[in-house]
Amino acid sequence: MRAFVITGPGQCSVQDAEPPAAAAGQVVVDVERAGVCGTDAEFYAGTMSYLRTGEAAYPVRIGHEWCGTVSAAGPGVDPAWLGRRVTGDTMLGCGRCARCRSGRQHVCADRFEIGVRRGWPGALAEQVAVPLTALHELPDPVDATLGALVEPAGSALRAVQAAALAPGDRVLVLGPGTIGLLAAQFARAAGAEVHLLGLTETSLAFARGIGFGSAWRAGDLPPGTFDAVIDASTGPELPALALDLAEPGKRVVYIGIAGTQSLIDTRALVLKDVTAVGILSASPGLAETIRLFAAGAVDPRPLVAATVPLTEVGAVLAGHRPAGAGGGPKIHVDPRL
Protein backbone atom coordinates (compact mmCIF):
# COMPACT_ATOMS: atom_id res chain seq x y z
CA MET A 1 0.00 0.00 0.00
CA ARG A 2 0.99 3.67 -0.23
CA ALA A 3 1.90 5.54 2.96
CA PHE A 4 3.22 9.02 3.70
CA VAL A 5 6.48 8.88 5.65
CA ILE A 6 8.60 11.61 7.26
CA THR A 7 12.21 10.43 7.26
CA GLY A 8 13.84 13.49 8.84
CA PRO A 9 13.39 17.24 9.28
CA GLY A 10 12.05 18.55 5.99
CA GLN A 11 12.33 15.12 4.38
CA CYS A 12 9.29 13.09 3.35
CA SER A 13 7.88 10.90 0.60
CA VAL A 14 5.02 8.62 -0.34
CA GLN A 15 6.39 5.09 -0.03
CA ASP A 16 5.30 1.55 -0.73
CA ALA A 17 4.67 -0.07 2.65
CA GLU A 18 3.61 -3.48 3.85
CA PRO A 19 -0.16 -3.46 4.45
CA PRO A 20 -1.08 -3.93 8.12
CA ALA A 21 -2.38 -7.24 9.36
CA ALA A 22 -5.13 -7.45 11.96
CA ALA A 23 -3.55 -8.95 15.07
CA ALA A 24 -5.64 -10.38 17.90
CA GLY A 25 -8.09 -7.75 19.12
CA GLN A 26 -7.40 -5.45 16.16
CA VAL A 27 -9.03 -4.44 12.91
CA VAL A 28 -7.65 -3.03 9.68
CA VAL A 29 -9.36 0.12 8.44
CA ASP A 30 -9.38 1.29 4.82
CA VAL A 31 -8.73 5.00 5.35
CA GLU A 32 -11.22 7.31 3.68
CA ARG A 33 -10.08 10.65 5.09
CA ALA A 34 -7.33 11.89 7.40
CA GLY A 35 -6.46 15.31 8.78
CA VAL A 36 -3.12 17.11 8.89
CA CYS A 37 -2.48 18.95 12.15
CA GLY A 38 0.12 20.98 14.00
CA THR A 39 1.71 17.89 15.53
CA ASP A 40 2.36 16.54 12.04
CA ALA A 41 3.96 19.84 11.04
CA GLU A 42 6.21 19.65 14.11
CA PHE A 43 7.41 16.19 13.06
CA TYR A 44 8.16 17.59 9.60
CA ALA A 45 10.04 20.55 11.08
CA GLY A 46 11.91 18.38 13.58
CA THR A 47 10.60 20.32 16.58
CA MET A 48 8.14 17.75 17.98
CA SER A 49 9.04 17.23 21.66
CA TYR A 50 8.77 13.42 21.46
CA LEU A 51 11.77 13.45 19.11
CA ARG A 52 13.84 14.95 21.94
CA THR A 53 12.53 12.65 24.65
CA GLY A 54 12.91 9.47 22.61
CA GLU A 55 9.17 8.74 22.53
CA ALA A 56 9.28 9.05 18.75
CA ALA A 57 11.97 8.65 16.11
CA TYR A 58 12.27 8.91 12.35
CA PRO A 59 10.94 7.48 10.13
CA VAL A 60 7.45 8.51 11.26
CA ARG A 61 4.19 7.55 9.54
CA ILE A 62 1.91 10.35 10.70
CA GLY A 63 -1.87 10.67 10.78
CA HIS A 64 -4.06 10.52 13.91
CA GLU A 65 -7.26 12.25 12.75
CA TRP A 66 -9.03 9.77 10.49
CA CYS A 67 -12.07 7.78 9.46
CA GLY A 68 -12.64 4.80 7.22
CA THR A 69 -14.22 1.38 6.82
CA VAL A 70 -13.25 -1.82 8.62
CA SER A 71 -11.92 -4.28 6.03
CA ALA A 72 -10.35 -7.01 8.18
CA ALA A 73 -10.86 -8.33 11.70
CA GLY A 74 -8.26 -10.14 13.77
CA PRO A 75 -8.76 -13.05 16.15
CA GLY A 76 -11.21 -12.25 18.93
CA VAL A 77 -12.99 -9.48 16.98
CA ASP A 78 -16.66 -9.91 16.10
CA PRO A 79 -16.91 -10.17 12.27
CA ALA A 80 -19.93 -7.86 12.48
CA TRP A 81 -17.40 -5.00 12.52
CA LEU A 82 -16.52 -5.71 8.88
CA GLY A 83 -17.86 -2.99 6.61
CA ARG A 84 -18.63 -0.55 9.41
CA ARG A 85 -17.63 3.09 9.08
CA VAL A 86 -15.46 4.06 12.04
CA THR A 87 -13.07 6.51 13.58
CA GLY A 88 -10.91 5.84 16.60
CA ASP A 89 -8.98 7.00 19.62
CA THR A 90 -5.39 8.10 19.09
CA MET A 91 -4.33 7.13 22.61
CA LEU A 92 -3.78 3.39 23.04
CA GLY A 93 -3.13 2.59 26.69
CA CYS A 94 -1.57 -0.59 28.02
CA GLY A 95 -4.93 -1.67 29.45
CA ARG A 96 -3.35 -2.93 32.67
CA CYS A 97 -2.26 0.05 34.77
CA ALA A 98 -4.42 1.99 37.23
CA ARG A 99 -4.82 4.83 34.79
CA CYS A 100 -6.16 2.58 32.05
CA ARG A 101 -8.42 0.70 34.45
CA SER A 102 -9.96 4.00 35.58
CA GLY A 103 -10.63 5.21 32.02
CA ARG A 104 -7.55 7.43 31.77
CA GLN A 105 -5.74 5.47 29.07
CA HIS A 106 -4.91 8.76 27.35
CA VAL A 107 -2.36 9.48 30.11
CA CYS A 108 -1.04 5.91 30.40
CA ALA A 109 2.75 6.09 30.74
CA ASP A 110 3.13 3.15 28.35
CA ARG A 111 0.60 4.31 25.77
CA PHE A 112 1.05 4.24 22.03
CA GLU A 113 -0.30 7.18 20.05
CA ILE A 114 -1.36 6.38 16.51
CA GLY A 115 0.90 8.23 14.09
CA VAL A 116 2.66 10.01 16.95
CA ARG A 117 4.21 8.02 19.80
CA ARG A 118 6.25 4.84 20.05
CA GLY A 119 6.12 3.98 16.36
CA TRP A 120 2.46 3.01 15.85
CA PRO A 121 1.91 3.68 12.10
CA GLY A 122 -0.54 6.48 11.36
CA ALA A 123 -3.47 6.94 9.02
CA LEU A 124 -1.85 8.96 6.23
CA ALA A 125 -1.85 5.69 4.34
CA GLU A 126 -4.31 3.52 2.50
CA GLN A 127 -4.83 1.36 5.59
CA VAL A 128 -4.25 1.56 9.34
CA ALA A 129 -4.41 -1.09 12.08
CA VAL A 130 -6.41 -0.13 15.18
CA PRO A 131 -7.32 -1.99 18.39
CA LEU A 132 -11.00 -2.80 18.72
CA THR A 133 -11.02 -0.99 22.07
CA ALA A 134 -10.21 2.29 20.30
CA LEU A 135 -12.98 2.12 17.69
CA HIS A 136 -16.06 4.33 17.50
CA GLU A 137 -18.72 3.59 14.90
CA LEU A 138 -19.90 6.51 12.78
CA PRO A 139 -23.64 6.94 12.12
CA ASP A 140 -24.81 7.84 8.60
CA PRO A 141 -25.12 11.63 9.22
CA VAL A 142 -21.40 11.80 10.04
CA ASP A 143 -19.77 11.93 6.61
CA ALA A 144 -16.07 11.54 5.81
CA THR A 145 -15.24 15.18 6.51
CA LEU A 146 -16.93 15.10 9.89
CA GLY A 147 -15.49 11.67 10.65
CA ALA A 148 -11.94 12.93 10.28
CA LEU A 149 -12.78 15.94 12.45
CA VAL A 150 -13.98 13.85 15.40
CA GLU A 151 -10.53 13.56 16.97
CA PRO A 152 -9.63 17.28 17.08
CA ALA A 153 -13.23 18.14 17.92
CA GLY A 154 -13.17 15.74 20.86
CA SER A 155 -10.32 17.72 22.37
CA ALA A 156 -12.15 20.99 21.78
CA LEU A 157 -15.34 19.61 23.31
CA ARG A 158 -13.46 18.55 26.43
CA ALA A 159 -12.04 22.07 26.71
CA VAL A 160 -15.53 23.55 26.58
CA GLN A 161 -16.79 21.03 29.11
CA ALA A 162 -13.89 21.94 31.41
CA ALA A 163 -14.87 25.61 31.10
CA ALA A 164 -18.19 24.73 32.82
CA LEU A 165 -20.12 27.31 30.81
CA ALA A 166 -23.67 28.35 31.60
CA PRO A 167 -25.95 29.92 28.97
CA GLY A 168 -25.05 33.57 28.60
CA ASP A 169 -21.52 33.23 29.99
CA ARG A 170 -18.80 35.19 28.21
CA VAL A 171 -16.00 32.95 26.94
CA LEU A 172 -12.80 34.03 25.23
CA VAL A 173 -10.97 31.60 22.96
CA LEU A 174 -7.32 32.43 22.31
CA GLY A 175 -6.25 31.22 18.87
CA PRO A 176 -8.71 30.88 15.94
CA GLY A 177 -7.09 27.75 14.50
CA THR A 178 -8.83 24.41 14.13
CA ILE A 179 -9.06 23.62 17.86
CA GLY A 180 -9.99 27.17 18.78
CA LEU A 181 -12.75 27.37 16.19
CA LEU A 182 -14.09 23.95 17.17
CA ALA A 183 -14.15 25.07 20.80
CA ALA A 184 -15.92 28.26 19.77
CA GLN A 185 -18.58 26.23 17.95
CA PHE A 186 -19.20 23.97 20.92
CA ALA A 187 -19.31 26.96 23.27
CA ARG A 188 -21.83 28.71 21.05
CA ALA A 189 -23.95 25.56 20.95
CA ALA A 190 -23.91 25.62 24.77
CA GLY A 191 -25.40 29.12 24.73
CA ALA A 192 -22.28 31.10 25.57
CA GLU A 193 -21.33 34.51 24.24
CA VAL A 194 -18.18 33.67 22.29
CA HIS A 195 -15.21 35.94 21.66
CA LEU A 196 -12.05 35.00 19.76
CA LEU A 197 -8.58 36.56 19.93
CA GLY A 198 -6.16 36.07 17.04
CA LEU A 199 -3.06 37.43 15.38
CA THR A 200 -3.91 37.78 11.70
CA GLU A 201 -6.76 39.53 9.99
CA THR A 202 -7.07 36.55 7.62
CA SER A 203 -7.86 34.11 10.43
CA LEU A 204 -10.17 36.55 12.16
CA ALA A 205 -12.02 37.32 8.93
CA PHE A 206 -12.62 33.60 8.46
CA ALA A 207 -13.96 33.34 12.01
CA ARG A 208 -16.33 36.22 11.37
CA GLY A 209 -17.38 34.56 8.12
CA ILE A 210 -18.62 31.48 9.96
CA GLY A 211 -20.63 33.53 12.41
CA PHE A 212 -18.24 34.71 15.11
CA GLY A 213 -18.62 38.46 14.90
CA SER A 214 -16.66 39.06 18.12
CA ALA A 215 -13.26 38.13 16.69
CA TRP A 216 -10.55 40.52 17.82
CA ARG A 217 -6.90 41.41 17.64
CA ALA A 218 -5.21 42.24 20.92
CA GLY A 219 -5.61 45.99 20.68
CA ASP A 220 -9.32 45.74 19.92
CA LEU A 221 -10.37 43.29 22.64
CA PRO A 222 -13.31 44.67 24.64
CA PRO A 223 -12.50 45.63 28.24
CA GLY A 224 -13.38 43.42 31.15
CA THR A 225 -12.93 39.82 32.16
CA PHE A 226 -14.48 36.58 30.90
CA ASP A 227 -16.31 33.78 32.68
CA ALA A 228 -13.95 31.34 30.96
CA VAL A 229 -10.83 31.65 28.84
CA ILE A 230 -9.76 28.76 26.60
CA ASP A 231 -6.16 29.00 25.44
CA ALA A 232 -5.98 27.12 22.15
CA SER A 233 -2.89 28.99 20.99
CA THR A 234 0.77 28.09 20.74
CA GLY A 235 2.04 31.43 22.01
CA PRO A 236 4.20 31.04 25.14
CA GLU A 237 3.01 34.37 26.48
CA LEU A 238 -0.71 33.63 26.18
CA PRO A 239 -1.22 31.31 29.19
CA ALA A 240 -0.47 34.28 31.42
CA LEU A 241 -2.81 36.49 29.41
CA ALA A 242 -5.55 33.88 29.75
CA LEU A 243 -5.21 34.05 33.52
CA ASP A 244 -5.23 37.84 33.49
CA LEU A 245 -8.48 37.91 31.48
CA ALA A 246 -10.35 35.34 33.56
CA GLU A 247 -13.02 36.53 35.98
CA PRO A 248 -12.14 35.77 39.62
CA GLY A 249 -13.65 32.50 40.77
CA LYS A 250 -14.05 31.26 37.18
CA ARG A 251 -12.01 29.03 34.84
CA VAL A 252 -9.04 28.93 32.49
CA VAL A 253 -8.59 25.94 30.18
CA TYR A 254 -5.25 25.21 28.54
CA ILE A 255 -5.36 23.08 25.40
CA GLY A 256 -2.72 24.70 23.17
CA ILE A 257 0.93 23.74 23.60
CA ALA A 258 3.69 26.27 23.02
CA GLY A 259 7.00 25.29 21.49
CA THR A 260 8.85 26.89 24.41
CA GLN A 261 8.20 27.09 28.14
CA SER A 262 5.15 29.07 29.24
CA LEU A 263 5.02 30.87 32.57
CA ILE A 264 2.11 31.96 34.74
CA ASP A 265 2.18 33.70 38.10
CA THR A 266 0.58 31.25 40.53
CA ARG A 267 -0.02 34.14 42.92
CA ALA A 268 -2.55 35.47 40.43
CA LEU A 269 -4.10 32.01 40.13
CA VAL A 270 -4.53 31.79 43.90
CA LEU A 271 -5.59 35.36 44.57
CA LYS A 272 -8.20 35.22 41.80
CA ASP A 273 -9.40 31.80 43.01
CA VAL A 274 -9.31 30.62 39.39
CA THR A 275 -9.62 26.96 38.40
CA ALA A 276 -7.06 26.01 35.73
CA VAL A 277 -7.56 22.84 33.67
CA GLY A 278 -5.24 21.18 31.15
CA ILE A 279 -6.62 19.13 28.25
CA LEU A 280 -4.33 16.62 26.53
CA SER A 281 -6.55 14.35 24.50
CA ALA A 282 -9.89 13.80 22.83
CA SER A 283 -10.29 10.32 24.29
CA PRO A 284 -13.07 10.93 26.86
CA GLY A 285 -14.91 13.23 24.43
CA LEU A 286 -15.07 11.14 21.24
CA ALA A 287 -18.46 9.50 21.76
CA GLU A 288 -20.19 12.77 22.67
CA THR A 289 -18.57 14.54 19.72
CA ILE A 290 -19.95 11.93 17.33
CA ARG A 291 -23.39 12.32 18.90
CA LEU A 292 -23.32 16.10 18.54
CA PHE A 293 -22.11 15.88 14.94
CA ALA A 294 -24.84 13.38 14.07
CA ALA A 295 -27.48 15.59 15.70
CA GLY A 296 -26.31 18.66 13.76
CA ALA A 297 -25.57 20.60 16.95
CA VAL A 298 -22.38 21.87 15.33
CA ASP A 299 -21.14 21.71 11.74
CA PRO A 300 -17.37 22.22 11.47
CA ARG A 301 -17.09 21.21 7.81
CA PRO A 302 -16.36 24.81 6.69
CA LEU A 303 -13.09 24.57 8.65
CA VAL A 304 -11.71 22.14 6.03
CA ALA A 305 -10.12 24.24 3.31
CA ALA A 306 -9.18 21.43 0.91
CA THR A 307 -8.80 17.68 0.52
CA VAL A 308 -5.58 16.55 -1.16
CA PRO A 309 -3.88 13.27 -2.16
CA LEU A 310 -0.92 11.79 -0.28
CA THR A 311 1.45 13.26 -2.85
CA GLU A 312 0.58 16.81 -1.74
CA VAL A 313 1.02 16.31 2.00
CA GLY A 314 4.69 17.33 1.98
CA ALA A 315 3.85 20.69 0.46
CA VAL A 316 1.09 21.21 3.03
CA LEU A 317 3.49 20.46 5.88
CA ALA A 318 5.96 22.93 4.38
CA GLY A 319 3.32 25.63 4.65
CA HIS A 320 1.89 25.76 1.13
CA ARG A 321 -1.85 26.18 0.61
CA PRO A 322 -3.37 23.87 -2.03
CA ALA A 323 -4.65 25.54 -5.17
CA GLY A 324 -8.27 26.54 -4.77
CA ALA A 325 -8.24 26.04 -1.00
CA GLY A 326 -10.88 27.78 1.06
CA GLY A 327 -10.22 29.97 4.06
CA GLY A 328 -10.41 27.31 6.76
CA PRO A 329 -7.41 26.21 8.81
CA LYS A 330 -7.69 22.43 8.25
CA ILE A 331 -6.40 20.34 5.35
CA HIS A 332 -7.69 16.82 4.80
CA VAL A 333 -6.12 13.97 2.89
CA ASP A 334 -7.84 11.25 0.85
CA PRO A 335 -5.29 8.41 0.54
CA ARG A 336 -7.33 6.83 -2.25
CA LEU A 337 -6.63 9.72 -4.66
C-alpha positions in Angstrom: 0.0 0.0 0.0 1.0 3.7 -0.2 1.9 5.5 3.0 3.2 9.0 3.7 6.5 8.9 5.7 8.6 11.6 7.3 12.2 10.4 7.3 13.8 13.5 8.8 13.4 17.2 9.3 12.1 18.6 6.0 12.3 15.1 4.4 9.3 13.1 3.3 7.9 10.9 0.6 5.0 8.6 -0.3 6.4 5.1 0.0 5.3 1.5 -0.7 4.7 -0.1 2.6 3.6 -3.5 3.9 -0.2 -3.5 4.4 -1.1 -3.9 8.1 -2.4 -7.2 9.4 -5.1 -7.5 12.0 -3.6 -9.0 15.1 -5.6 -10.4 17.9 -8.1 -7.8 19.1 -7.4 -5.5 16.2 -9.0 -4.4 12.9 -7.7 -3.0 9.7 -9.4 0.1 8.4 -9.4 1.3 4.8 -8.7 5.0 5.4 -11.2 7.3 3.7 -10.1 10.6 5.1 -7.3 11.9 7.4 -6.5 15.3 8.8 -3.1 17.1 8.9 -2.5 19.0 12.1 0.1 21.0 14.0 1.7 17.9 15.5 2.4 16.5 12.0 4.0 19.8 11.0 6.2 19.7 14.1 7.4 16.2 13.1 8.2 17.6 9.6 10.0 20.5 11.1 11.9 18.4 13.6 10.6 20.3 16.6 8.1 17.8 18.0 9.0 17.2 21.7 8.8 13.4 21.5 11.8 13.4 19.1 13.8 15.0 21.9 12.5 12.7 24.6 12.9 9.5 22.6 9.2 8.7 22.5 9.3 9.1 18.7 12.0 8.7 16.1 12.3 8.9 12.4 10.9 7.5 10.1 7.4 8.5 11.3 4.2 7.6 9.5 1.9 10.3 10.7 -1.9 10.7 10.8 -4.1 10.5 13.9 -7.3 12.2 12.7 -9.0 9.8 10.5 -12.1 7.8 9.5 -12.6 4.8 7.2 -14.2 1.4 6.8 -13.2 -1.8 8.6 -11.9 -4.3 6.0 -10.3 -7.0 8.2 -10.9 -8.3 11.7 -8.3 -10.1 13.8 -8.8 -13.1 16.2 -11.2 -12.2 18.9 -13.0 -9.5 17.0 -16.7 -9.9 16.1 -16.9 -10.2 12.3 -19.9 -7.9 12.5 -17.4 -5.0 12.5 -16.5 -5.7 8.9 -17.9 -3.0 6.6 -18.6 -0.6 9.4 -17.6 3.1 9.1 -15.5 4.1 12.0 -13.1 6.5 13.6 -10.9 5.8 16.6 -9.0 7.0 19.6 -5.4 8.1 19.1 -4.3 7.1 22.6 -3.8 3.4 23.0 -3.1 2.6 26.7 -1.6 -0.6 28.0 -4.9 -1.7 29.5 -3.4 -2.9 32.7 -2.3 0.0 34.8 -4.4 2.0 37.2 -4.8 4.8 34.8 -6.2 2.6 32.1 -8.4 0.7 34.5 -10.0 4.0 35.6 -10.6 5.2 32.0 -7.6 7.4 31.8 -5.7 5.5 29.1 -4.9 8.8 27.3 -2.4 9.5 30.1 -1.0 5.9 30.4 2.7 6.1 30.7 3.1 3.1 28.3 0.6 4.3 25.8 1.0 4.2 22.0 -0.3 7.2 20.1 -1.4 6.4 16.5 0.9 8.2 14.1 2.7 10.0 16.9 4.2 8.0 19.8 6.3 4.8 20.0 6.1 4.0 16.4 2.5 3.0 15.8 1.9 3.7 12.1 -0.5 6.5 11.4 -3.5 6.9 9.0 -1.9 9.0 6.2 -1.9 5.7 4.3 -4.3 3.5 2.5 -4.8 1.4 5.6 -4.2 1.6 9.3 -4.4 -1.1 12.1 -6.4 -0.1 15.2 -7.3 -2.0 18.4 -11.0 -2.8 18.7 -11.0 -1.0 22.1 -10.2 2.3 20.3 -13.0 2.1 17.7 -16.1 4.3 17.5 -18.7 3.6 14.9 -19.9 6.5 12.8 -23.6 6.9 12.1 -24.8 7.8 8.6 -25.1 11.6 9.2 -21.4 11.8 10.0 -19.8 11.9 6.6 -16.1 11.5 5.8 -15.2 15.2 6.5 -16.9 15.1 9.9 -15.5 11.7 10.6 -11.9 12.9 10.3 -12.8 15.9 12.5 -14.0 13.8 15.4 -10.5 13.6 17.0 -9.6 17.3 17.1 -13.2 18.1 17.9 -13.2 15.7 20.9 -10.3 17.7 22.4 -12.1 21.0 21.8 -15.3 19.6 23.3 -13.5 18.5 26.4 -12.0 22.1 26.7 -15.5 23.6 26.6 -16.8 21.0 29.1 -13.9 21.9 31.4 -14.9 25.6 31.1 -18.2 24.7 32.8 -20.1 27.3 30.8 -23.7 28.3 31.6 -26.0 29.9 29.0 -25.1 33.6 28.6 -21.5 33.2 30.0 -18.8 35.2 28.2 -16.0 33.0 26.9 -12.8 34.0 25.2 -11.0 31.6 23.0 -7.3 32.4 22.3 -6.3 31.2 18.9 -8.7 30.9 15.9 -7.1 27.8 14.5 -8.8 24.4 14.1 -9.1 23.6 17.9 -10.0 27.2 18.8 -12.8 27.4 16.2 -14.1 24.0 17.2 -14.2 25.1 20.8 -15.9 28.3 19.8 -18.6 26.2 17.9 -19.2 24.0 20.9 -19.3 27.0 23.3 -21.8 28.7 21.0 -23.9 25.6 21.0 -23.9 25.6 24.8 -25.4 29.1 24.7 -22.3 31.1 25.6 -21.3 34.5 24.2 -18.2 33.7 22.3 -15.2 35.9 21.7 -12.0 35.0 19.8 -8.6 36.6 19.9 -6.2 36.1 17.0 -3.1 37.4 15.4 -3.9 37.8 11.7 -6.8 39.5 10.0 -7.1 36.6 7.6 -7.9 34.1 10.4 -10.2 36.6 12.2 -12.0 37.3 8.9 -12.6 33.6 8.5 -14.0 33.3 12.0 -16.3 36.2 11.4 -17.4 34.6 8.1 -18.6 31.5 10.0 -20.6 33.5 12.4 -18.2 34.7 15.1 -18.6 38.5 14.9 -16.7 39.1 18.1 -13.3 38.1 16.7 -10.5 40.5 17.8 -6.9 41.4 17.6 -5.2 42.2 20.9 -5.6 46.0 20.7 -9.3 45.7 19.9 -10.4 43.3 22.6 -13.3 44.7 24.6 -12.5 45.6 28.2 -13.4 43.4 31.2 -12.9 39.8 32.2 -14.5 36.6 30.9 -16.3 33.8 32.7 -14.0 31.3 31.0 -10.8 31.7 28.8 -9.8 28.8 26.6 -6.2 29.0 25.4 -6.0 27.1 22.1 -2.9 29.0 21.0 0.8 28.1 20.7 2.0 31.4 22.0 4.2 31.0 25.1 3.0 34.4 26.5 -0.7 33.6 26.2 -1.2 31.3 29.2 -0.5 34.3 31.4 -2.8 36.5 29.4 -5.5 33.9 29.8 -5.2 34.0 33.5 -5.2 37.8 33.5 -8.5 37.9 31.5 -10.3 35.3 33.6 -13.0 36.5 36.0 -12.1 35.8 39.6 -13.7 32.5 40.8 -14.1 31.3 37.2 -12.0 29.0 34.8 -9.0 28.9 32.5 -8.6 25.9 30.2 -5.2 25.2 28.5 -5.4 23.1 25.4 -2.7 24.7 23.2 0.9 23.7 23.6 3.7 26.3 23.0 7.0 25.3 21.5 8.8 26.9 24.4 8.2 27.1 28.1 5.1 29.1 29.2 5.0 30.9 32.6 2.1 32.0 34.7 2.2 33.7 38.1 0.6 31.2 40.5 0.0 34.1 42.9 -2.6 35.5 40.4 -4.1 32.0 40.1 -4.5 31.8 43.9 -5.6 35.4 44.6 -8.2 35.2 41.8 -9.4 31.8 43.0 -9.3 30.6 39.4 -9.6 27.0 38.4 -7.1 26.0 35.7 -7.6 22.8 33.7 -5.2 21.2 31.2 -6.6 19.1 28.2 -4.3 16.6 26.5 -6.6 14.4 24.5 -9.9 13.8 22.8 -10.3 10.3 24.3 -13.1 10.9 26.9 -14.9 13.2 24.4 -15.1 11.1 21.2 -18.5 9.5 21.8 -20.2 12.8 22.7 -18.6 14.5 19.7 -19.9 11.9 17.3 -23.4 12.3 18.9 -23.3 16.1 18.5 -22.1 15.9 14.9 -24.8 13.4 14.1 -27.5 15.6 15.7 -26.3 18.7 13.8 -25.6 20.6 16.9 -22.4 21.9 15.3 -21.1 21.7 11.7 -17.4 22.2 11.5 -17.1 21.2 7.8 -16.4 24.8 6.7 -13.1 24.6 8.7 -11.7 22.1 6.0 -10.1 24.2 3.3 -9.2 21.4 0.9 -8.8 17.7 0.5 -5.6 16.6 -1.2 -3.9 13.3 -2.2 -0.9 11.8 -0.3 1.5 13.3 -2.9 0.6 16.8 -1.7 1.0 16.3 2.0 4.7 17.3 2.0 3.8 20.7 0.5 1.1 21.2 3.0 3.5 20.5 5.9 6.0 22.9 4.4 3.3 25.6 4.7 1.9 25.8 1.1 -1.8 26.2 0.6 -3.4 23.9 -2.0 -4.7 25.5 -5.2 -8.3 26.5 -4.8 -8.2 26.0 -1.0 -10.9 27.8 1.1 -10.2 30.0 4.1 -10.4 27.3 6.8 -7.4 26.2 8.8 -7.7 22.4 8.3 -6.4 20.3 5.3 -7.7 16.8 4.8 -6.1 14.0 2.9 -7.8 11.3 0.9 -5.3 8.4 0.5 -7.3 6.8 -2.3 -6.6 9.7 -4.7 
